[in-house]
Amino acid sequence: MNRFWLVMAAVLGLLSVALGAFGAHALKSVLDSYGRDIYEKAVHYQMFHTVALLAVGLLQNAHPQLSFSGPGWSFFFGIVLFSGSLYLLALTGAKWLGAFTPLGGLAFLIGWAWLALVLLRST
């Protein structure tokens, strides 16, 4: 599973950079300041949690006796729900998409708490 998280981190990291560049250049004249702020927040949270996925893969590699799948999936679904809903909200203006953003935030919180529990139980 560690290879999966490492590959996922690489793919999501690539997407973070690509989406950030796309937002900064191609969408510069398309989005208003509110849309740009939302889009930038999506990129930042995606990258932060991509680094968390990278850590999950490295931790799984270093501690194969432990399971880091729970935190990994939480970070992954957090990226999809939080960043994904913000990207779509910024691009479409569909306010109802904002209802998914807190679910992604909750998934991020669960991922960090779960990661802490796995690490605390390992000692």
Secondary structure by P-SEA (a helix, b strand, c coil): caaaaaaaaaaaaaaaaaaaaaaaccccccccaaaaaaaaaaaaaaaaaaaaaaaaaaaaaacccccaaaaaaaaaaaaacaaaaaaaaaaccccccccaaaaaaaaaaaaaaaaaaaaaaac
